């Protein structure tokens, strides 16, 4: 099949990789939630060979992910698993979870389900790495993000750029502590949380 292509991944992958090299240096097993085309997975898997990078997404995305993974043939990027945050969660345990450009296209119900389920897959001390556009204190960080938010909501009312405070409130309920909020190019952010030793499910 013809591989799907997301142009934004080629634009943002190097800035994200630079952060991953730093914060995932001591990680070993990563679950990517919402892998999309799979382009991030093969790029990061190739440049971070110490990581086993597990892709996941809803069924309609899996053929495209498989096509990218088959071409790359990386030993540390296994086949994708079918996963919807509103359905059953994977059985594995990971020391890191990664998700990029997902929270603004998910319904708020799905965002809540994502954070509620994290203690079942994230080991104590595990890291949650989220990348994307966010509001700060209820305000957009740029005119372009405000326009993007409006376009999302016009296309699908359940979508929209989320506020960091609202997301962090969900994270704290699941035992996650926000340890870094890093500004990225194109008015995006990396948000990094650590799972407490006490709250991760055994």
C-alpha positions as CSV (number, residue, x, y, z in Angstrom):
1,X,0.0,0.0,0.0
2,X,1.0,3.6,-0.4
3,X,2.3,4.9,2.9
4,X,0.4,7.8,4.5
5,X,2.4,10.9,5.0
6,X,2.1,13.7,7.6
7,X,4.2,16.7,6.5
8,X,4.2,18.1,10.1
9,X,6.2,15.1,11.3
10,X,9.2,16.1,9.1
11,X,9.0,19.6,10.5
12,X,8.8,18.8,14.2
13,X,10.7,15.5,14.5
14,X,14.2,17.0,15.0
15,X,13.2,19.4,17.8
16,X,11.3,16.6,19.5
17,X,14.2,14.2,19.1
18,X,16.6,16.6,20.8
19,X,14.4,16.6,23.9
20,X,13.9,12.9,23.8
21,X,17.6,12.3,23.7
22,X,17.8,14.2,27.0
23,X,14.7,13.0,28.9
24,X,14.5,9.4,27.6
25,X,18.2,8.7,28.0
26,X,17.5,6.3,30.9
27,X,14.3,4.9,29.5
28,X,13.9,1.5,27.9
29,X,10.3,0.8,26.9
30,X,8.1,3.4,25.3
31,X,4.4,3.2,24.5
32,X,3.4,5.7,21.8
33,X,-0.3,6.6,22.0
34,X,-1.8,7.8,18.8
35,X,1.0,6.9,16.4
36,X,-0.8,8.2,13.3
37,X,1.3,7.5,10.3
38,X,4.1,5.9,12.2
39,X,6.7,8.4,10.9
40,X,7.7,9.6,14.4
41,X,8.2,6.0,15.6
42,X,10.6,5.1,12.9
43,X,12.6,8.3,13.2
44,X,12.9,8.1,16.9
45,X,13.5,4.3,16.9
46,X,16.3,4.8,14.4
47,X,18.0,7.5,16.4
48,X,17.3,6.1,19.9
49,X,18.2,2.4,19.5
50,X,18.3,1.9,23.3
51,X,14.5,2.3,23.3
52,X,11.9,-0.3,22.4
53,X,9.2,1.9,20.8
54,X,5.7,0.4,20.8
55,X,3.3,2.1,18.4
56,X,-0.4,2.1,18.9
57,X,-3.6,3.6,17.4
58,X,-7.1,2.9,16.3
59,X,-7.7,0.1,13.7
60,X,-8.0,2.4,10.7
61,X,-4.4,3.8,11.3
62,X,-2.7,0.4,11.7
63,X,-2.2,-0.5,7.9
64,X,-0.3,2.8,7.4
65,X,1.8,2.3,10.5
66,X,2.7,-1.2,9.4
67,X,3.7,0.1,6.0
68,X,6.2,2.5,7.4
69,X,7.5,0.0,10.0
70,X,7.9,-2.7,7.3
71,X,10.0,-0.4,5.1
72,X,12.2,0.7,8.0
73,X,12.6,-2.8,9.5
74,X,13.9,-1.5,12.8
75,X,14.5,-4.3,15.4
76,X,13.4,-2.0,18.3
77,X,10.1,-0.9,16.8
78,X,7.7,-3.9,17.0
79,X,4.4,-4.1,15.1
80,X,1.7,-1.7,16.2
81,X,-1.0,-2.6,18.7
82,X,-4.7,-1.7,18.3
83,X,-5.6,0.8,21.0
84,X,-8.4,3.3,21.6
85,X,-8.2,5.1,25.0
86,X,-11.9,4.6,25.3
87,X,-11.6,0.8,25.0
88,X,-9.4,-1.9,26.7
89,X,-5.9,-0.8,27.5
90,X,-2.7,-2.8,26.6
91,X,-1.4,-5.3,29.1
92,X,2.2,-4.2,29.0
93,X,4.0,-1.9,31.4
94,X,6.3,0.9,30.2
95,X,8.8,3.3,31.8
96,X,7.7,6.0,29.3
97,X,4.6,7.0,27.4
98,X,4.8,9.4,24.4
99,X,2.0,11.2,22.5
100,X,2.3,14.0,20.0
101,X,-0.5,16.2,18.5
102,X,-3.3,14.1,19.9
103,X,-5.0,15.9,22.8
104,X,-6.5,18.7,20.6
105,X,-8.1,16.1,18.2
106,X,-9.5,13.9,21.0
107,X,-12.8,14.6,22.7
108,X,-12.5,15.8,26.3
109,X,-14.0,12.4,27.3
110,X,-11.1,10.7,25.5
111,X,-8.6,13.0,27.1
112,X,-10.0,12.1,30.6
113,X,-9.9,8.4,29.7
114,X,-6.2,8.8,28.6
115,X,-5.1,10.2,31.9
116,X,-7.3,7.8,33.9
117,X,-5.8,4.8,32.2
118,X,-2.1,5.8,32.5
119,X,-1.5,4.3,35.9
120,X,-2.3,0.8,34.4
121,X,0.6,1.0,31.8
122,X,3.1,3.5,33.3
123,X,5.5,2.0,35.8
124,X,6.3,3.9,39.1
125,X,8.7,6.6,38.2
126,X,7.7,6.4,34.6
127,X,7.6,9.5,32.3
128,X,4.7,10.9,30.3
129,X,5.8,13.0,27.3
130,X,3.1,15.1,25.6
131,X,3.8,17.3,22.6
132,X,1.5,19.8,20.9
133,X,-0.2,23.2,21.1
134,X,-1.6,24.3,24.4
135,X,-3.2,27.3,26.0
136,X,-1.7,28.9,29.1
137,X,-4.0,30.2,31.8
138,X,-6.9,30.1,29.4
139,X,-5.2,32.1,26.7
140,X,-3.6,31.1,23.4
141,X,0.1,31.6,23.0
142,X,-0.2,33.0,19.5
143,X,-2.7,34.3,16.9
144,X,-1.9,31.2,14.8
145,X,-2.8,28.9,17.6
146,X,-6.1,30.8,18.2
147,X,-6.9,30.4,14.5
148,X,-6.0,26.7,14.6
149,X,-8.3,26.2,17.6
150,X,-11.2,27.9,15.9
151,X,-10.7,25.8,12.8
152,X,-10.6,22.6,14.9
153,X,-13.9,23.5,16.6
154,X,-15.6,24.5,13.4
155,X,-14.6,21.1,11.8
156,X,-15.5,19.0,14.9
157,X,-17.0,20.6,18.1
158,X,-15.3,18.0,20.3
159,X,-11.9,19.1,19.2
160,X,-9.8,22.1,20.4
161,X,-6.5,23.3,21.9
162,X,-6.4,22.3,25.6
163,X,-5.3,24.4,28.5
164,X,-2.2,23.2,30.4
165,X,-3.9,23.7,33.8
166,X,-6.9,21.6,32.8
167,X,-4.6,18.8,31.5
168,X,-2.4,18.9,34.6
169,X,-5.4,18.6,36.9
170,X,-6.2,15.3,35.2
171,X,-2.6,14.2,35.4
172,X,-2.4,15.0,39.2
173,X,-5.6,12.9,39.8
174,X,-3.7,9.9,38.2
175,X,-0.6,10.4,40.4
176,X,1.5,12.3,37.8
177,X,3.7,15.3,38.7
178,X,4.4,17.9,36.0
179,X,8.2,18.2,36.1
180,X,8.8,20.3,32.9
181,X,7.0,22.6,30.5
182,X,9.3,23.4,27.6
183,X,8.5,25.8,24.8
184,X,9.1,24.4,21.3
185,X,9.1,25.8,17.8
186,X,5.9,26.8,16.0
187,X,4.2,27.7,19.3
188,X,4.1,24.1,20.7
189,X,5.1,22.7,24.0
190,X,6.6,19.6,25.5
191,X,4.9,18.7,28.8
192,X,6.7,16.1,30.9
193,X,5.2,14.3,33.9
194,X,6.6,11.6,36.3
195,X,4.4,8.9,37.8
196,X,4.6,8.7,41.5
197,X,5.8,5.6,43.2
198,X,2.6,5.2,45.1
199,X,-0.1,5.8,42.5
200,X,1.0,3.5,39.6
201,X,-1.1,0.3,39.5
202,X,0.7,-2.9,40.3
